[in-house]
Amino acid sequence: MPSLDAARVALGTLPSLPLLDAPTPVQALDRLRESLGGGPRLLVKRDDLIGFGFGGNKVRKMALVGARARANGADTLISTGGVQSNHARVTAAVAARLGMKCVLVLNGQPPAQATGNARLRELLGCETHYVESREQRSLAMAQIAERLADHGRHPFIVPLGASTPLGALGYARAVGELIAQTDPPDVIVHSTSSGGTQAGLLAGCALFGLRTRVIGVSADSSATELARTIRELLSEMAEHLGVPLSVMLAREIEVDDGFVGEGYGIPTPRSDEATRLLAVSEGIFLDPTYTAKAMAGLIDYVRAGRFTADQTVLFWHTGGLPGIFA
C-alpha cells in the first residue's frame, strides 16, 4: 500500500492544464468579524479571483478533467447544468482554450435575454441544447455523444460540476496550496452542490494530515444525499491514489442543508443579508446561488457561538460571480 507521501507525490504530478495563476489569495475578514461582534478569526480563500474563464471552483476541477480529455484525443466537450451554470461556462472556456467544440445540455428554458453565465456562453461560441428537467440531462448528453461519434468526432462527456474523482482531486491539491500560505484553519466553510469540492477538500485534509473540519453548506440537495455522493467520491479517490479508504473517511462528512430556503438559485433573507454584509464590510461580492448561502451559514454559526474565539475559520470563496448579473 503506497504511503501518504507517495500519494501526495501522485497528487502533485497529475496532468493538468495551466489554467491557474496559483496561489489564490488568503485574506483576513477582520471587518466582518468586527461587524459580527467578535468570535473566531475569519479568513477567506479567494477562488473567485481565479483569472481564467471568470474564475471559480470549476476551474480547479476542469484543469485536471480537461487534461484527461485532451490526452484521450477528444475534440468535443459535452457537459450539463442549469441555465446559469458556472460549470457550463468554465467547460465552454476550457474547450475554447483547447480548440475544441463545446456542447451543453441545460435544464430549463432558453432565456429571453442572455445575461450572466448565459451571455458568457454565447461569447464562447458553444452549442446549447435545452431539456425540461435535470433527470433528462444524462440521456441527452449520451445521445449527443453517440451522434457525434457516428460522424467521426471524438466527444468527451464531463459530468455535472466536473465532480468526478479526478475533478475532485483538484481541491485535494488546493489544500496543499492553502497550507503553503497560512497555518491550517480549524474549520473550512464552503458552498457544496455536486459534492466534488467538498470531497476534494476532505481528501486534501486527510492527505496532508490536517485536523481541519470541512463544513459544506448545501445550495440544493439534502445533507443525506450529498454525504452519500461525497463518500462515493472519496472511495474512488482513495482507490485512484492507492490509500486506504479509512484515511479518506477519517473525519465526519458535514453537510448543512438548512440554508437552501425555497430551492436552488432562490435567494433567502439570510443569504441577502450575507451578501450585503460582506460587501459593505470587506468589499467582497457573493453570488446568489452558492456562496451567499454558504456565507449565511458561516454568519449564523458565528452568531450562535458555534466557534470559539481562539479558532480560525476559513471561508472558501468558490466564485460564481456572473450569477450576480443574471
N, C-alpha and C positions, 0 to 999 in steps of 0.2 A: 504494500500500500504506500503510495507516494507521501512524503512528508508535506506539512503545510508550507515549508519553504519551497519545495518543488511545485506545489500548487500555485503559489504566488508568482513564481517564475513563469509558469504556463499561462497564468492570467495576464501577465505583463507582455507576453510575446504573441498574444492573439493577433492575427492580421486585422488591421484597422485602417479605415480611410482617414486622411489627415484633415478632418473637419473642425477640430477643436484647437483653439489657442489657449491651452490649459496652462495653469490652473485658472478656474473662475474664482473671483474674489470671495473671501470671507470677511464680512463686515459686522461690527458691533451695532446693536439696536438699542443704544443707551436711551435715546429719547422715547422710544416705545416703552421701554422698561419703566422710565420715569412716569409716563402717562398712565401706566397701569398700577402705580403706587408701589413700585419695588418688585420684589420677587427674584427669580433666578437671573443670572447673567444671560442675555439673549444675543444670539448671533444669527446671521443669515448667510447661506451659501448661494451665490448669485448665478445659477444656471440660466436665469433669464437673460444674462449678458453674453451668452454664447453667440458669437457673431454669425455663424453660418445659418442660412435659411430662416432667419428671425428667431433662432435660438430655442431654448427649452430642453427638457429632458430627453425628448425623442432623438436629438442629435447624437447623444452618447450611445444610444442603442443602435441607431442606424449606421454609425461609424463601423460597427462590427458586422451587422447584418448586410450592409451594402458591400463590404469587402468580401463576404461569403458569396453574395450574388455575382459579383464580378469574377471571382475565382471559378464559379460554376459556369461561366460563359453566358450569363444572362444578357439579353438585350432589352428586356422589358421588366419593370417592377409593377406588380399588381398588389394593391392593398385596399384597406377599408377604414371606415369610421363614420362619424356623423357629418352633417353639412359644414360645421365649423371645426372639424377635426384638426388638431395640431399635428398629429401623427401623419395624416394625409398630406398636409403642407410640407412637412420635412421629407417625407418619402418622395414627393414630386421634386423637391430641391436636390435630393441626392441623385435621382435619375437624371436631372439636368446636368449636374456636375460630372456624371459618368458618361454622358452622351447616350443615355438610354431613353426609351419611351416609358411613360408612366400611365397606368390605367387605374382609376379609383372607382370603387363601388361604395356609394354613400347611402345611408338610410335617411329618408326624408324627401322633401320636395325641393326642386331647384329654386334657389332664391330669386325673387323678382329683381333684386339688385344685388350684385356681388359685393359683399363687404367682408372685412376681416380676413379670415383664412380663405374664404371662397374667392376673394379678389386676388390674393396671392397665388392661389392655384391657377387662376386664369393667366396670370403673368408668367407662370412656369410652364404653361403650354401642355398640361396633362389632359388626358381624355377622362371624362367623368360619366358614370352610369348611376342612376338612382333606383333604389328599391324601397318598398314600403316599410319594411321592418328590419330590425337587427338580425332576426333569425334567417333572413333571406340572403344575407351578405356572403356567407361562406360558399354556398352553392353557386351564386352568381360569379364569384371570383374563379371557382373551379371551371365553370363553363367558359369563361373568357380565356383562361389559360389554355384550355383544350382547343378552343378555336384558333388561338394564336399559334399554338404548336402545329396544328394541321396546316397552317400557312407558312411553315418553316421558321417561325420565330422561336425565341428561347425565353419564355416567361419565368419569372421567379416570384412566387407568392410570399408576401410579407404579412404575417398575421396581425391582427388588431394591436396597435400600440408598439409593434415590434417586440412584444412581450414574450419572446421565446427565451429558452435558456441562454442562447448566445447573446441576444439583445440585453437580457438582464445582467449579464456579466459586465456590460458597460458601466453599471452602477457599482458592481463589486470593485472595479478598477477605480472608480471615483472615490471610494473610501480611502484608498491608498493616497490619492491626490489630497484629500482633506487632511489626513494626519501629517502630511508633509508641510502643511500650512499652519496648523494650530494643534494644541493638545486635544485629544479626543473629547467630544462633549459627553455629558451624562445621558442626554436624550436628543434624538433627531425626530422632528415632526415634519411631515410632508404630506402632499396630496397623493392618494392612491386610487387607481381605477381599474386598469387591466392587470395590475399586480407585478409587472416587471421591475419597476423602480424599487418597490419595497423588497422584493425578493433579492435584487442585486445589493441593496444596502445591507440586508441581513447577512447575505453571503460574505460581503466585504468585511463586516464587523467580525464574523467568525474567522475568516482567513487571516485577518490582521490582528487577531487576539484582543479585540475591544470588548468592553463590558457595556457598551452603549445600548440603551433601549431605542428601538425604532418604532415610532407610532405613525401609522398611516391613517389619515382622515379620508374616508371614502367620499368620492364625488357621485357615486351612484349605487354600486352593488352592496348587498348585505355583508356584514362582517363575516358571517359564516361562509358565504360563497367566496369572498376574496381570500380568506385564510386558506381555504381549500386550494384555490388556484396558486397561491404563493407557496404552499407546501409542495405542490407538484413541481413547480419551477425549481425549488431548492433541491428536490430529489434529483432532477435531471442535471442540474448544475454540479451537484456533488459527483455524479457519475462522470460528467464531462471532465472534471478536474482530478478525478481519482481520489477523492477524500471521503471519509465515512459520512453517511447521512447524519449520524448523530452529531457531528461537528456543525453541520449547517442548521440543525434543528435544536441547537443548544440553548436558544433563548425563545421566549414566547413570541408568537406572531400576534402583534397587537394592531387590530383594525378597529377604528371607531366610525360607525355608520350613523351617528347621532346628529350629524350636521348636513345631511343630504337635503333636508327640507322636503319640498313638494316634488323633487325629482332632478334628474340630470340637467345641468345648464340653467336651472331656475334659481335666481338669487334668493337669499333669505335676509331677514333683518340683521341677523348676526354677521353674515358674510358682507353685507353692505357696510355695516359699521367697521368691520375689519379692514375693508378696502380704504375707507376714508381715514381711519386712524393711522394706518401705516403710511398713507400718502402725506398727511399733514405733519406727522412726527418725524418721518425719515426720508420723504421724497421718493419712495419706492412704490411701484404700482403692482397690483394683483389682477389676475384675470377672474371673471365672474364664475367660471365653471369649476375650476380646480383650486387654485391657490387661495382664493378668497375664503373658501370654506375651510381649507386647512388652517389658515391663519385664524379664522374664527374659533377653531378648535383650540389652538395654542393659547389664544387670549382667554378663552373660557377656563382652561386648565390653570393659568396663572392666577386669575381672579379667584378661583376656587381653592387655591393653596395646594394644588396637587404636585407642585415642585417646591423645593426648599431654596432659600436664598443663597446657599453655598453651591448650588448646582449650575451647570452651564447647559442651556437648551439651544439647539441649533435648528432654525427653520430652513429646510432645503427648498429654495425657490425653484420650482420646476418650469417656470416660463408660462407660455400660452398667451402672451400679451396681445396678439392680434384679436383675441376674443373681445377685448375692450371695445373694439371698433365694429363689432358685428351688429 
